[in-house]
Amino acid sequence: MPASSPRLRRTHPPLATSPVAGPRAPSAPARTAGTTSWGRTTSRGGTTLPGSTVAPGAAAAPGGGTAGDADPAGHSPPTRWLPAHRPEPESRRRRHVPGPADREVLWLYLLTRVGIWTTAYCTRWLFPDDRDTHHAADVLAPWQRWDWGHFLNIARDGYFPGQAGPWMNGWDNREAFFPGFPLLLRAVHTVVPDWTTAGLLISFVSGAVAVLALARIARLHLPDERAGHRAVLFLLLSPCAIFLAAGYTEALFLALALPAWLAAQRQNWPAAAALAALATAVRVSGLFLAAALAVHFVVTVRTRRQWRALPWLALPALPPLLFSGFLRMHTGDWMAWKHAEERGWYRDFHAPWEAWRNTWHAAFAESLPTGYALMSQAELLAMVVGLLLAGVLVRRRRWPEAVYVGLSLWALGTSYWYTSIPRATLLWWPLWVLLAGWSLRTPRVKTVYLCLAAPLMTVFALTFLSGRWAG
């Protein structure tokens, strides 16, 4: 249930200042303003700081310098700080035009969609609700599962149809879901008559935007031109990738949160805040994104003129405030959405160790049916992955991303038991960037990941599409 910051790069003095005429180091792909390499360190042991780039016109060399600035013995001169230069207007225009790398990402996205739709087609024949039936279910039936029913009811009937609400027995607690996705679903339904098709179309288009943004984030932070494609590959073949194709909020949230993060990397705070505000209308996780943007603002802004953009950071709080006010008008409760989560999904506060203990008991004490027990085991594993990710981000001093992931873990890890943490991994974009960087340094990582993740993705897809609980 209810998405890292560029740092000032230390670069070597330009080639023209060095009298040494030694062999030139091989150059790396050119990088845009505001980019940085994740996890790379300088000779003084610190990570790169936000907002810098290699000097204009100089190619980046291994080790963070410019090509040709090493002496014949291989020693580099002392490093210094260079501020980021503003990109040329033409460069800014090119950001919005898909290049060859973007088209490769979209091709990968389309191929994985075909694979998922094929899986959905086969599921309705292999796993019908009635084992003895001779007729397959409707072609869209596999997508009409679980949370989709809540989104459909809100889009079609509203939050409180006919004076119904949480004061009635058997209430479905639909107010736990933020209004962004249902509102968009209702708008698309005016053009696409079938509700399920409209929901799938939203996720399909949103997913394309999300993978393009993720690829560009990866290319901002990693020097290898394959980084974007690799990060997207890992996301699209992750265990819970089925939820990016379903009529759920994950794809739409990423389509707003990742461009917001890109805008923040370019110091475009009005755009970042506006996109983050739209993200908070979709999921409460948007508030975690807003907190990460605020941290990124603090660690990157240097001049008084830049500080004038500070009020924009309050904008993402507006949609949740308006939604809470709407719920207050109908229920008398400002936190009705949170209380609905507590009633319907056991999201009342418990200490982290209590949540771990309860989830462990659900996973291994044979107290639940085997399907739910397996998903509880997946919840535990996802929590461990999240803690490791947060630790790596803190160690590398990626403070904004660490705040985003840490808040997500706190929110998901303080309920009665863990719910939907594997799904939440889709929203942890630093995970996919870090895995991409690791696999580019150690190619075997890609093989191991695909051999483990692809079967798990199939298991989660079949579980969800056949109507079983998949987190």
C-alpha positions as CSV (number, residue, x, y, z in Angstrom):
1,M,0.0,0.0,0.0
2,P,-0.2,2.8,0.8
3,A,11.9,8.2,-5.8
4,S,20.6,11.3,-5.8
5,S,22.1,14.3,-5.8
6,P,24.8,15.4,-8.2
7,R,27.8,16.6,-6.4
8,L,30.6,19.0,-7.2
9,R,33.1,16.9,-9.0
10,R,36.8,17.3,-8.3
11,T,38.6,17.6,-11.6
12,H,42.2,18.0,-12.6
13,P,43.5,21.2,-14.1
14,P,42.8,21.6,-17.8
15,L,45.2,19.9,-20.2
16,A,46.5,23.3,-21.3
17,T,47.9,24.0,-17.9
18,S,50.1,20.9,-17.8
19,P,53.5,21.0,-19.5
20,V,53.7,17.2,-19.4
21,A,53.6,15.6,-22.9
22,G,52.8,12.1,-21.9
23,P,50.5,9.5,-23.5
24,R,46.9,10.5,-23.3
25,A,44.5,8.4,-21.1
26,P,41.5,6.9,-22.9
27,S,38.6,9.3,-22.8
28,A,35.2,8.4,-21.3
29,P,31.9,9.4,-22.8
30,A,31.1,13.1,-22.5
31,R,28.9,14.1,-19.5
32,T,26.3,16.8,-19.1
33,A,26.2,19.5,-16.6
34,G,25.3,18.5,-13.1
35,T,26.3,14.9,-13.4
36,T,28.3,12.8,-11.1
37,S,29.5,9.3,-10.6
38,W,28.0,7.3,-7.8
39,G,30.4,5.9,-5.3
40,R,33.5,7.4,-6.9
41,T,36.0,8.9,-4.5
42,T,38.8,11.4,-4.8
43,S,42.3,11.3,-3.5
44,R,41.2,12.9,-0.3
45,G,38.7,10.1,0.3
46,G,35.5,12.2,-0.1
47,T,32.6,11.6,-2.5
48,T,31.8,14.1,-5.2
49,L,29.7,17.1,-4.3
50,P,26.5,18.3,-5.9
51,G,26.4,20.4,-9.0
52,S,29.8,19.9,-10.7
53,T,30.9,18.5,-14.0
54,V,34.1,17.9,-15.9
55,A,35.4,21.2,-17.3
56,P,33.7,22.2,-20.6
57,G,35.4,20.7,-23.6
58,A,37.5,18.2,-21.6
59,A,36.8,14.5,-21.8
60,A,36.6,12.7,-18.6
61,A,39.4,10.2,-17.8
62,P,39.4,7.3,-15.5
63,G,39.9,8.5,-11.9
64,G,37.9,11.7,-12.3
65,G,40.4,13.9,-14.3
66,T,40.5,15.0,-17.8
67,A,42.1,13.1,-20.5
68,G,45.9,13.6,-20.8
69,D,46.5,15.3,-17.4
70,A,48.6,12.5,-15.9
71,D,52.3,12.4,-16.0
72,P,54.3,9.6,-17.6
73,A,54.5,7.7,-14.3
74,G,50.7,7.7,-14.0
75,H,50.5,10.2,-11.2
76,S,47.7,12.8,-11.3
77,P,48.2,16.4,-10.1
78,P,46.2,17.7,-7.1
79,T,42.5,18.0,-7.6
80,R,40.4,21.1,-7.4
81,W,36.8,22.1,-7.4
82,L,35.0,23.3,-10.5
83,P,31.5,24.6,-10.5
84,A,29.0,23.3,-12.9
85,H,28.5,25.3,-16.1
86,R,25.0,26.0,-17.4
87,P,24.1,23.9,-20.4
88,E,23.6,25.6,-23.7
89,P,20.0,26.2,-24.8
90,E,20.4,23.7,-27.5
91,S,21.5,21.1,-25.0
92,R,18.4,21.8,-22.9
93,R,16.2,21.3,-25.9
94,R,17.8,18.0,-26.7
95,R,16.9,16.7,-23.2
96,H,13.3,16.4,-24.4
97,V,14.1,14.6,-27.7
98,P,14.6,10.8,-27.4
99,G,18.0,9.8,-28.7
100,P,19.3,6.4,-29.7
101,A,19.9,5.4,-26.1
102,D,16.3,6.4,-25.2
103,R,14.9,4.4,-28.2
104,E,16.8,1.3,-27.0
105,V,15.3,1.7,-23.6
106,L,11.8,2.0,-25.1
107,W,12.4,-1.1,-27.2
108,L,13.4,-3.0,-24.1
109,Y,10.3,-1.7,-22.4
110,L,8.0,-2.8,-25.2
111,L,9.5,-6.3,-25.3
112,T,9.0,-6.8,-21.6
113,R,5.4,-5.6,-21.9
114,V,4.8,-8.2,-24.7
115,G,6.2,-10.8,-22.3
116,I,4.0,-9.8,-19.4
117,W,0.9,-9.6,-21.6
118,T,1.7,-13.1,-22.9
119,T,2.0,-14.4,-19.4
120,A,-1.4,-12.8,-18.6
121,Y,-3.0,-14.5,-21.6
122,C,-1.6,-17.9,-20.6
123,T,-2.6,-17.5,-16.9
124,R,-6.3,-17.2,-17.7
125,W,-6.2,-20.6,-19.5
126,L,-3.9,-22.4,-17.0
127,F,-5.2,-21.0,-13.7
128,P,-9.0,-20.4,-14.0
129,D,-11.0,-19.7,-10.9
130,D,-12.9,-23.0,-11.6
131,R,-10.6,-25.9,-12.3
132,D,-13.2,-27.8,-14.2
133,T,-14.3,-25.0,-16.6
134,H,-14.0,-25.4,-20.3
135,H,-14.0,-21.6,-21.0
136,A,-11.2,-19.2,-20.3
137,A,-12.0,-16.0,-18.4
138,D,-12.3,-12.7,-20.1
139,V,-9.1,-11.5,-21.6
140,L,-8.8,-8.6,-19.1
141,A,-9.9,-10.7,-16.1
142,P,-6.3,-11.3,-14.9
143,W,-5.8,-7.6,-14.4
144,Q,-8.9,-7.0,-12.3
145,R,-7.3,-8.0,-9.0
146,W,-7.0,-6.6,-5.5
147,D,-6.3,-2.9,-5.3
148,W,-7.7,-2.4,-8.8
149,G,-11.1,-2.8,-7.4
150,H,-10.6,0.1,-5.0
151,F,-9.3,2.4,-7.8
152,L,-12.2,1.4,-10.0
153,N,-14.8,2.1,-7.2
154,I,-13.3,5.5,-6.4
155,A,-13.1,6.5,-10.1
156,R,-16.6,5.3,-10.9
157,D,-18.6,6.1,-7.7
158,G,-16.4,8.5,-5.7
159,Y,-15.1,8.1,-2.1
160,F,-18.5,8.2,-0.3
161,P,-21.3,7.1,-2.7
162,G,-24.8,7.5,-1.3
163,Q,-23.6,8.7,2.1
164,A,-21.7,5.5,2.6
165,G,-18.5,5.6,4.6
166,P,-16.4,4.1,7.4
167,W,-19.3,4.3,9.8
168,M,-21.0,1.4,8.0
169,N,-20.3,-2.3,8.5
170,G,-18.4,-3.9,5.7
171,W,-16.9,-0.6,4.4
172,D,-14.0,-1.2,2.0
173,N,-11.7,1.5,3.4
174,R,-11.3,3.1,0.0
175,E,-10.3,6.4,1.5
176,A,-6.9,4.9,2.2
177,F,-6.0,5.4,-1.5
178,F,-4.9,8.9,-2.6
179,P,-7.0,10.4,-5.4
180,G,-4.4,11.0,-8.2
181,F,-4.8,7.6,-10.0
182,P,-8.6,7.4,-9.7
183,L,-9.0,11.0,-11.0
184,L,-6.8,10.2,-14.0
185,L,-8.6,7.0,-14.6
186,R,-11.9,8.8,-14.7
187,A,-10.5,11.3,-17.2
188,V,-9.1,8.6,-19.5
189,H,-12.4,6.7,-19.2
190,T,-14.1,9.5,-21.1
191,V,-12.0,8.5,-24.1
192,V,-11.5,4.8,-23.4
193,P,-14.9,3.3,-22.5
194,D,-13.6,0.1,-20.8
195,W,-12.3,0.9,-17.3
196,T,-9.7,-1.9,-17.2
197,T,-8.3,-0.9,-20.5
198,A,-8.1,2.7,-19.4
199,G,-6.2,1.7,-16.3
200,L,-3.8,-0.5,-18.3
201,L,-3.2,2.3,-20.7
202,I,-2.3,4.7,-17.9
203,S,0.3,2.3,-16.6
204,F,1.6,1.6,-20.1
205,V,2.2,5.2,-20.9
206,S,3.4,6.1,-17.4
207,G,5.9,3.2,-17.5
208,A,7.4,4.4,-20.7
209,V,8.0,7.8,-19.2
210,A,9.4,6.3,-16.0
211,V,12.0,4.1,-17.8
212,L,13.2,7.0,-19.9
213,A,13.6,9.1,-16.8
214,L,15.4,6.3,-14.9
215,A,17.8,5.7,-17.8
216,R,18.7,9.4,-17.8
217,I,19.2,9.4,-14.1
218,A,21.5,6.4,-14.4
219,R,23.5,8.1,-17.2
220,L,23.8,11.3,-15.1
221,H,25.5,9.3,-12.3
222,L,27.4,6.6,-14.1
223,P,30.2,7.2,-16.7
224,D,29.3,4.2,-18.8
225,E,26.9,4.9,-21.7
226,R,25.3,1.5,-21.0
227,A,24.2,2.5,-17.5
228,G,20.7,3.7,-18.5
229,H,19.8,0.5,-20.4
230,R,21.2,-1.6,-17.6
231,A,19.3,0.1,-14.8
232,V,16.0,-0.1,-16.8
233,L,16.7,-3.8,-17.5
234,F,17.0,-4.5,-13.8
235,L,13.9,-2.6,-13.0
236,L,11.8,-4.3,-15.7
237,L,12.9,-7.8,-14.7
238,S,12.6,-7.2,-11.0
239,P,10.4,-9.6,-9.0
240,C,7.5,-7.3,-8.6
241,A,7.6,-5.7,-12.1
242,I,4.1,-7.1,-12.8
243,F,2.8,-4.1,-10.8
244,L,4.3,-1.7,-13.4
245,A,1.9,-3.2,-16.0
246,A,-1.2,-3.5,-13.9
247,G,-3.7,-0.7,-13.2
248,Y,-1.8,0.2,-10.1
249,T,-0.1,3.4,-8.9
250,E,3.5,2.4,-9.2
251,A,4.1,3.3,-12.8
252,L,2.2,6.6,-12.6
253,F,4.2,7.5,-9.4
254,L,7.5,6.8,-11.1
255,A,6.5,8.8,-14.2
256,L,6.1,11.8,-11.9
257,A,8.8,11.2,-9.3
258,L,11.7,10.4,-11.6
259,P,11.3,13.5,-13.8
260,A,11.0,15.5,-10.5
261,W,14.3,14.1,-9.5
262,L,15.9,14.9,-12.8
263,A,14.6,18.5,-12.6
264,A,16.2,18.8,-9.1
265,Q,19.5,17.6,-10.5
266,R,19.3,20.5,-12.9
267,Q,18.3,23.0,-10.2
268,N,14.9,23.5,-11.8
269,W,13.1,23.7,-8.5
270,P,9.7,24.9,-9.7
271,A,9.4,21.9,-12.1
272,A,10.7,19.5,-9.4
273,A,8.2,20.8,-6.9
274,A,5.3,20.7,-9.3
275,L,6.1,17.1,-10.3
276,A,6.6,16.1,-6.7
277,A,3.2,17.6,-5.9
278,L,1.5,15.5,-8.5
279,A,3.4,12.5,-7.2
280,T,2.0,13.1,-3.7
281,A,-1.5,13.1,-5.1
282,V,-0.8,9.6,-6.3
283,R,0.9,8.0,-3.3
284,V,1.8,9.1,0.2
285,S,5.4,8.1,-0.9
286,G,5.4,11.5,-2.6
287,L,6.0,13.1,0.8
288,F,9.2,11.0,1.1
289,L,10.2,12.3,-2.3
290,A,9.5,15.9,-1.1
291,A,11.7,15.3,1.9
292,A,14.5,14.0,-0.3
293,L,14.2,17.1,-2.6
294,A,14.4,19.3,0.4
295,V,17.7,17.6,1.5
296,H,19.0,17.8,-2.0
297,F,18.2,21.6,-2.0
298,V,20.1,22.2,1.2
299,V,23.2,20.3,0.2
300,T,23.4,21.8,-3.3
301,V,22.2,25.4,-3.1
302,R,25.1,27.9,-2.6
303,T,24.0,31.4,-3.6
304,R,21.4,33.7,-2.2
305,R,19.6,33.8,-5.5
306,Q,19.3,30.0,-5.5
307,W,17.8,30.2,-2.0
308,R,14.9,32.2,-3.4
309,A,13.5,28.9,-4.8
310,L,13.0,27.5,-1.2
311,P,9.2,28.3,-1.0
312,W,8.7,26.0,-4.0
313,L,9.5,23.0,-1.7
314,A,6.3,23.5,0.2
315,L,4.2,22.8,-2.9
316,P,4.3,18.9,-2.6
317,A,2.5,19.2,0.8
318,L,-0.6,20.8,-0.9
319,P,-2.3,17.7,-2.4
320,P,-2.2,15.6,0.8
321,L,-3.4,18.7,2.7
322,L,-6.3,19.2,0.3
323,F,-7.1,15.4,0.4
324,S,-7.1,15.5,4.2
325,G,-9.5,18.5,4.1
326,F,-11.8,16.7,1.8
327,L,-11.9,13.6,4.1
328,R,-12.4,15.9,7.1
329,M,-15.5,17.4,5.4
330,H,-17.0,13.9,4.9
331,T,-15.8,12.0,8.0
332,G,-14.8,14.6,10.6
333,D,-11.3,13.1,10.6
334,W,-8.3,14.8,9.1
335,M,-6.4,11.5,9.1
336,A,-9.2,9.4,7.8
337,W,-6.8,7.9,5.1
338,K,-4.4,6.7,7.7
339,H,-7.1,5.3,9.9
340,A,-8.5,3.4,6.9
341,E,-5.1,1.9,6.4
342,E,-5.0,0.8,10.0
343,R,-8.5,-0.8,9.8
344,G,-8.0,-2.5,6.4
345,W,-4.3,-3.4,6.4
346,Y,-3.1,-3.4,10.0
347,R,-1.0,-0.3,9.5
348,D,-1.3,0.9,13.1
349,F,2.1,1.7,14.6
350,H,4.3,-1.0,16.1
351,A,8.0,-0.9,17.0
352,P,10.2,-2.1,14.2
353,W,11.3,-5.2,16.0
354,E,7.7,-6.1,16.7
355,A,6.8,-5.8,13.0
356,W,9.8,-8.0,12.2
357,R,8.8,-10.6,14.8
358,N,5.1,-10.6,13.6
359,T,6.2,-11.0,9.9
360,W,8.6,-13.7,10.8
361,H,5.9,-15.6,12.6
362,A,3.6,-15.2,9.6
363,A,6.3,-16.5,7.3
364,F,7.6,-19.5,9.2
365,A,5.2,-20.5,12.1
366,E,2.7,-22.2,9.8
367,S,0.0,-19.8,11.1
368,L,-1.1,-18.7,7.6
369,P,-1.8,-20.5,4.3
370,T,1.3,-21.3,2.4
371,G,0.8,-18.6,-0.2
372,Y,0.5,-15.9,2.4
373,A,3.5,-17.4,4.2
374,L,5.7,-17.2,1.1
375,M,4.8,-13.6,0.6
376,S,5.7,-12.9,4.2
377,Q,9.1,-14.4,3.5
378,A,9.4,-12.0,0.5
379,E,8.5,-9.1,2.8
380,L,11.4,-10.0,5.1
381,L,13.8,-10.3,2.2
382,A,12.7,-7.0,0.8
383,M,13.2,-5.3,4.2
384,V,16.8,-6.7,4.3
385,V,17.4,-5.4,0.8
386,G,16.1,-2.0,1.8
387,L,18.2,-1.8,4.9
388,L,21.3,-2.7,2.9
389,L,20.5,-0.1,0.3
390,A,20.0,2.6,2.9
391,G,23.3,1.6,4.5
392,V,25.2,1.9,1.1
393,L,23.6,5.3,0.5
394,V,24.6,6.6,3.9
395,R,28.1,5.2,3.5
396,R,28.5,7.0,0.1
397,R,26.9,10.1,1.6
398,R,24.0,10.1,-0.8
399,W,21.9,11.9,1.8
400,P,18.8,12.8,-0.3
401,E,18.4,9.2,-1.6
402,A,19.1,7.8,1.9
403,V,16.3,10.0,3.3
404,Y,13.9,8.8,0.6
405,V,14.6,5.1,1.2
406,G,14.9,5.5,5.0
407,L,11.5,7.2,5.3
408,S,9.9,4.5,3.1
409,L,11.4,1.7,5.3
410,W,10.2,3.5,8.4
411,A,6.7,3.8,7.1
412,L,6.5,0.2,5.9
413,G,8.5,-1.3,8.8
414,T,6.4,0.0,11.7
415,S,3.1,-1.7,11.0
416,Y,1.7,-4.8,12.7
417,W,3.5,-6.8,10.0
418,Y,5.2,-5.9,6.7
419,T,2.9,-5.3,3.8
420,S,3.9,-4.5,0.2
421,I,7.6,-3.9,0.8
422,P,8.5,-6.0,-2.3
423,R,6.2,-3.7,-4.4
424,A,7.9,-0.7,-2.8
425,T,11.3,-1.8,-4.2
426,L,10.0,-0.6,-7.6
427,L,10.0,2.9,-6.3
428,W,13.6,2.8,-4.9
429,W,15.3,4.1,-8.0
430,P,18.7,4.4,-6.3
431,L,18.7,0.6,-6.0
432,W,18.5,0.2,-9.8
433,V,21.2,2.8,-10.4
434,L,23.5,1.2,-7.9
435,L,22.9,-2.3,-9.3
436,A,23.6,-1.0,-12.8
437,G,26.9,0.5,-11.7
438,W,27.9,-2.7,-9.8
439,S,27.1,-4.9,-12.8
440,L,29.2,-2.6,-15.1
441,R,32.2,-3.0,-12.9
442,T,31.6,-6.7,-12.3
443,P,29.8,-8.3,-15.3
444,R,29.0,-11.4,-13.5
445,V,26.5,-9.4,-11.3
446,K,24.2,-9.1,-14.3
447,T,24.2,-12.8,-14.9
448,V,23.5,-13.6,-11.3
449,Y,20.7,-11.0,-11.1
450,L,18.9,-12.2,-14.2
451,C,19.1,-15.8,-13.2
452,L,17.6,-15.1,-9.8
453,A,15.2,-12.2,-10.6
454,A,13.6,-13.5,-13.8
455,P,12.1,-16.7,-12.2
456,L,10.9,-14.7,-9.2
457,M,9.3,-12.2,-11.6
458,T,7.4,-15.1,-13.2
459,V,6.3,-16.4,-9.8
460,F,5.0,-13.0,-8.7
461,A,3.3,-12.4,-12.1
462,L,1.5,-15.7,-12.0
463,T,0.5,-15.2,-8.4
464,F,-1.0,-11.8,-9.1
465,L,-2.6,-12.7,-12.4
466,S,-4.3,-15.8,-11.0
467,G,-5.9,-13.8,-8.2
468,R,-3.6,-14.8,-5.3
469,W,-2.0,-12.4,-2.9
470,A,1.3,-11.1,-4.3
471,G,2.0,-8.3,-1.8
